[in-house]
Amino acid sequence: MSSSPSSDWDLSKAADVKLYLATTPFAATSVLPLSGGYSNFVYRLVLQTPYEGRTTLVLKHGKDHLPGSDKTTLHFDLVRQIFEVEAMNWIHTWISPDALVTTPKVHCIDETAHCVLMDDAGEGSTTLKQFILDGQCDTSVAKDIGHGLGAFLARMHARGAAPEEDRARRTMDTNEQGKRLSAWVTHGRTISTLSGADGLEALEKPTLGIAEEDLQLVADYTQQTSAAIMNSKETIVQGDFWPGNMLLTLDNTGKLKRITVVDWELVKLGIPGYDLGQFFAETHLLRRFHPRLDETVSVLEYAFKQAYAKEAGLPSVEADEKLNRDMLVQQAVHLITWTVRIRWGEREAMRAVVMEGFRQLKSCIKSIPSGKQA
């Protein structure tokens, strides 16, 4: 970028972003804040002059704390942007330009201003989560989406484990912040959520009443899984693979044109089943709190698993014991830790889903052969 950020500019404000871009190839006639992420300020730029044939781009500006917090409470190191750019650039070294599922192409990263400029999925794009909630996702489209996402993720996991991807693997393995956050946000909060120690209103008065021996079982196991997240060398994982990070682009007839997977800041070497588990936890939440979506979600999940297994050379996802258990574990801890924090529904319904997650997690722990680690 040829423009240097003025100390007077606050790039969390659209007006200052416009000033920041004014003397660059990305000068914009308008800068539109986009809803979405929790850790960045994201804008759609309508360019004064097309850039490489593009009339719009997206600018993602990061700060070293989460929006709405002060700098001392929720620190989030800006090195995350480097990993996100590395991940998206890596994807584009092997993915077909006309693939249904892709990532944004990065056009510029300004490490001084903490800005990344990338392709725009389009003004009419919507997240997969919202697309399903809005009732736009019929079963035929759900099948296409599931097949596309499953094949993409399996291909990425296969590439990320390959010796010829050593450079990418070594790079992603240094994302210590991503590992710590992934370990803490679910596995690290599982026991404090179940016990009531976190003070979540829906899980108090009374607490869930889980037996102490079961809480200890879960505490011991999630300590192991947290360590496994920090130390895994299995493959490159996306780290935040959920329907809110999948942008759908439709053509003028409403046909699915492209799925763009965004938000790669938690990319790392990790456990592939955990990517699957996060996705299926979120789709299950859609099913549980919006029963009308059950058929759509079931078709989506089935198609996803079919495509993942086929791409991975498996008869089914369930046929790989470790992959399946890891998937179910991550789904369970996600249901436990996120259902109430996002406030998916009424108190009793949320408590029931948290208990569902607990029972699934306990079953997974009990199924592990004696002497085996997480």
C-alpha positions in Angstrom: 0.0 0.0 0.0 1.4 3.4 -0.9 -0.7 5.2 1.7 0.5 5.3 5.3 -2.1 5.4 8.1 -2.3 8.8 9.8 -2.2 8.6 13.6 -5.4 10.5 13.5 -7.2 7.8 11.6 -9.3 5.2 13.3 -9.8 2.4 10.8 -12.7 1.0 12.9 -14.6 3.9 11.3 -15.7 3.8 7.6 -14.9 7.5 7.0 -11.3 7.0 8.1 -11.0 3.9 6.0 -12.0 6.0 3.0 -9.3 8.5 3.8 -6.7 5.7 4.3 -7.5 4.3 0.8 -7.7 7.7 -1.0 -4.2 7.6 -2.6 -4.0 3.9 -3.2 -5.2 1.7 -6.1 -8.1 0.8 -3.8 -9.6 4.3 -3.5 -13.3 3.8 -2.9 -16.4 5.8 -3.6 -18.1 4.2 -0.7 -17.0 2.1 2.3 -19.8 0.0 3.7 -19.4 -1.8 7.1 -20.4 -5.4 7.0 -22.0 -7.3 9.8 -20.4 -10.6 10.9 -17.2 -11.2 12.7 -16.3 -10.7 16.4 -12.7 -9.8 16.1 -12.3 -7.5 13.1 -13.8 -4.5 11.3 -14.9 -5.6 7.9 -16.0 -3.3 5.0 -17.1 -3.6 1.4 -15.3 -1.2 -0.8 -17.0 0.2 -4.0 -13.9 1.1 -6.0 -13.4 4.3 -7.9 -11.5 2.4 -10.6 -11.9 -1.3 -11.1 -8.9 -3.3 -9.8 -8.0 -6.3 -11.9 -11.5 -6.3 -13.2 -13.1 -6.1 -9.8 -15.5 -3.3 -8.9 -15.7 -4.2 -5.2 -13.3 -5.6 -2.6 -13.5 -6.4 1.1 -11.2 -4.7 3.6 -10.6 -6.4 6.9 -9.0 -4.3 9.6 -7.9 -5.8 12.9 -7.1 -4.4 16.3 -5.3 -6.1 19.2 -8.5 -6.5 21.1 -12.0 -7.6 20.3 -14.5 -4.9 19.2 -16.4 -3.6 22.3 -13.6 -4.4 24.7 -10.7 -2.4 26.1 -7.1 -3.3 25.2 -6.5 -5.1 28.5 -9.4 -7.5 28.6 -9.7 -9.5 25.4 -6.2 -9.3 23.7 -6.1 -10.8 20.3 -2.6 -10.5 18.7 -2.6 -9.1 15.2 -0.2 -11.9 14.1 -3.5 -13.7 13.3 -3.8 -11.7 10.1 -0.5 -13.2 8.8 -1.8 -16.7 9.4 -5.1 -15.9 7.7 -3.3 -14.6 4.6 -0.9 -17.5 4.5 -3.8 -20.0 4.7 -5.8 -18.4 1.9 -2.8 -18.0 -0.3 -1.9 -21.7 0.4 -5.4 -22.8 -0.6 -5.1 -21.0 -3.9 -1.9 -22.9 -4.7 -3.8 -26.1 -5.2 -7.5 -25.4 -5.6 -9.1 -25.1 -9.1 -10.1 -21.5 -10.1 -13.6 -22.7 -10.9 -14.1 -24.8 -7.8 -17.5 -24.5 -6.1 -15.8 -24.0 -2.7 -12.9 -21.6 -2.4 -11.4 -18.8 -0.2 -11.0 -15.1 -1.0 -8.1 -14.2 -3.1 -5.8 -11.8 -1.2 -4.7 -8.6 -3.1 -2.8 -6.8 -0.4 -1.9 -6.9 3.3 -0.7 -3.8 5.1 1.0 -5.0 8.3 1.4 -1.4 9.5 -2.3 -0.5 9.3 -3.4 -4.1 10.0 -5.5 -4.3 6.9 -6.1 -7.1 4.4 -7.8 -6.5 1.1 -9.4 -9.5 -0.5 -12.1 -10.6 -3.0 -15.7 -9.8 -2.2 -18.2 -12.7 -2.3 -20.7 -10.2 -3.6 -23.3 -7.8 -2.3 -26.0 -10.5 -2.5 -24.0 -13.1 -0.6 -25.2 -14.6 2.6 -23.9 -17.0 5.2 -24.9 -20.6 5.0 -26.4 -20.3 8.5 -28.6 -17.4 7.4 -29.5 -19.0 4.1 -30.8 -22.1 6.0 -32.6 -20.0 8.6 -34.3 -17.9 5.9 -35.8 -21.1 4.4 -34.0 -20.6 1.1 -32.1 -23.9 1.3 -34.2 -26.7 -0.3 -33.0 -30.2 -0.1 -31.4 -30.2 -3.6 -29.4 -27.1 -2.8 -28.5 -28.6 0.6 -27.1 -31.7 -1.1 -25.0 -29.6 -3.4 -23.7 -27.5 -0.5 -22.9 -30.5 1.6 -21.1 -32.3 -1.2 -19.0 -29.2 -2.0 -18.0 -28.4 1.6 -17.3 -32.1 2.5 -15.0 -32.6 -0.5 -13.3 -29.2 0.1 -12.5 -30.0 3.7 -11.3 -33.5 3.0 -9.1 -32.3 0.2 -7.6 -29.6 2.5 -7.0 -32.1 5.3 -5.3 -34.5 2.8 -3.1 -31.7 1.4 -2.3 -30.4 4.8 -0.9 -33.8 5.9 1.2 -34.3 2.8 5.1 -34.1 3.1 5.2 -31.9 0.1 3.3 -29.2 2.0 6.0 -29.0 4.6 6.5 -25.3 4.3 2.8 -24.6 4.8 2.7 -27.1 7.7 5.6 -25.5 9.5 4.0 -22.0 9.0 0.6 -23.0 10.4 2.2 -24.9 13.3 3.5 -21.6 14.7 0.0 -20.2 15.3 0.3 -20.7 19.0 -2.4 -18.1 19.7 -4.8 -20.0 17.4 -4.1 -23.2 19.3 -4.6 -21.7 22.7 -7.8 -20.0 21.7 -9.2 -23.2 20.1 -8.3 -25.2 23.2 -9.8 -22.7 25.7 -13.0 -21.7 23.9 -14.6 -25.2 24.0 -12.5 -27.9 25.8 -11.1 -25.4 28.3 -14.6 -24.2 29.3 -16.5 -27.5 29.2 -16.1 -28.3 32.9 -16.8 -24.8 34.2 -19.9 -24.7 32.0 -21.3 -28.0 33.2 -20.5 -27.4 36.9 -22.1 -23.9 36.9 -18.8 -22.2 37.8 -19.1 -19.8 34.8 -22.3 -18.3 36.2 -24.4 -18.7 33.1 -27.9 -17.8 34.0 -29.6 -20.6 32.1 -27.4 -23.2 33.9 -28.0 -21.9 37.4 -30.8 -22.2 40.0 -30.6 -25.1 39.8 -27.3 -26.2 38.2 -27.4 -29.2 35.9 -26.8 -31.6 38.8 -24.1 -33.7 37.1 -22.5 -36.1 39.5 -19.0 -35.2 40.8 -17.5 -38.4 39.4 -18.8 -37.5 35.9 -17.5 -34.0 36.2 -14.1 -35.4 37.2 -14.2 -37.8 34.2 -14.9 -34.8 31.9 -12.3 -32.6 33.5 -9.6 -35.3 33.1 -10.5 -35.9 29.5 -10.8 -32.3 28.4 -7.4 -31.6 29.9 -6.1 -34.3 27.6 -7.9 -32.9 24.5 -6.7 -29.4 25.3 -3.1 -30.7 25.3 -3.8 -32.6 22.1 -5.0 -29.4 20.4 -1.7 -27.7 21.4 0.5 -30.5 20.2 -1.2 -32.2 17.3 0.8 -32.5 14.0 -1.9 -34.3 12.1 -2.8 -31.9 9.3 -3.7 -28.3 8.6 -7.1 -27.5 10.0 -9.3 -24.5 9.4 -10.0 -24.0 13.1 -13.4 -22.1 12.8 -15.3 -24.2 10.3 -19.0 -23.3 10.9 -21.9 -22.1 8.7 -21.4 -18.5 9.7 -18.0 -18.5 8.0 -19.3 -19.8 4.6 -20.6 -17.2 2.2 -23.0 -18.3 -0.5 -23.1 -16.5 -3.9 -26.1 -17.2 -6.1 -26.7 -16.4 -9.7 -29.6 -14.4 -11.0 -31.8 -17.5 -11.1 -31.0 -18.3 -7.5 -28.7 -21.2 -8.4 -25.7 -21.8 -6.2 -22.6 -20.3 -7.9 -19.9 -20.2 -5.2 -19.2 -20.9 -1.6 -16.4 -18.8 0.0 -14.9 -20.0 3.2 -13.7 -17.0 5.3 -12.1 -16.2 8.6 -8.9 -18.3 8.7 -7.2 -16.7 11.7 -7.4 -19.9 13.8 -5.7 -22.1 11.1 -3.1 -24.4 12.6 -1.8 -27.9 12.6 -4.5 -29.8 14.4 -7.1 -32.6 14.6 -9.2 -32.9 11.4 -12.2 -34.4 13.2 -12.6 -31.2 15.2 -13.3 -29.2 12.0 -16.1 -31.7 11.2 -17.4 -31.6 14.8 -17.7 -27.8 14.9 -19.6 -27.8 11.6 -22.0 -30.6 12.8 -22.5 -29.0 16.2 -23.8 -25.8 14.5 -26.0 -27.7 12.0 -27.4 -29.7 14.9 -28.3 -26.5 16.8 -30.2 -25.3 13.7 -32.1 -28.6 13.8 -32.8 -28.5 17.6 -34.0 -25.0 17.8 -35.7 -24.8 14.4 -37.4 -28.2 13.9 -38.8 -27.1 10.5 -35.2 -27.3 9.2 -34.6 -30.9 10.2 -34.9 -32.3 6.7 -32.7 -29.7 5.1 -30.0 -30.1 7.8 -30.1 -33.9 7.6 -29.6 -33.8 3.8 -26.8 -31.3 4.2 -25.0 -33.4 6.8 -25.4 -36.7 4.9 -24.1 -35.2 1.7 -21.2 -33.6 3.6 -20.2 -36.9 5.2 -20.5 -38.8 1.9 -18.3 -36.4 0.0 -15.7 -36.1 2.8 -15.4 -39.9 3.0 -15.2 -40.3 -0.7 -12.4 -37.7 -1.0 -10.6 -39.2 2.0 -10.8 -42.8 0.6 -13.0 -44.0 3.4 -16.2 -46.2 3.2 -17.7 -43.6 5.6 -16.7 -41.0 8.1 -17.8 -43.4 10.9 -15.5 -46.1 9.5 -12.4 -44.2 10.8 -12.6 -44.7 14.5 -10.4 -41.8 15.5 -11.9 -39.3 13.0 -15.4 -40.3 14.1 -14.7 -40.0 17.8 -12.9 -36.7 17.4 -15.8 -35.4 15.4 -18.3 -36.5 18.1 -16.2 -35.1 20.9 -15.9 -31.7 19.3 -19.6 -31.6 18.5 -20.3 -32.4 22.1 -18.1 -29.8 23.7 -19.4 -27.2 21.2 -23.0 -28.0 22.2 -22.0 -27.7 25.9 -20.1 -24.4 25.7 -21.8 -22.4 23.0 -25.5 -23.2 23.2 -26.2 -21.0 26.2 -23.6 -18.4 25.4 -25.2 -17.6 22.1 -28.7 -18.0 23.6 -30.1 -20.2 20.9 -33.5 -20.5 22.6 -35.5 -20.8 25.8 -33.9 -21.8 29.1 -35.1 -25.4 29.3 -34.4 -26.1 25.6 -30.9 -24.8 26.0 -30.3 -26.9 29.2 -31.6 -30.0 27.3 -29.0 -29.4 24.5 -26.2 -28.9 26.9 -27.1 -32.2 28.6 -27.3 -33.8 25.2 -23.7 -32.7 24.6 -22.6 -33.9 28.0 -24.1 -37.4 27.5 -22.5 -37.6 24.0 -19.1 -36.5 25.5 -19.4 -39.1 28.3 -20.2 -41.8 25.8 -17.2 -40.9 23.7 -14.9 -41.0 26.8 -16.3 -44.3 27.9 -15.7 -45.8 24.4 -12.0 -45.1 24.4 -10.0 -48.3 24.8 -8.1 -48.5 28.1 -4.7 -47.0 27.9 -5.4 -44.8 24.8 -5.1 -41.0 25.0 -7.5 -38.4 23.6 
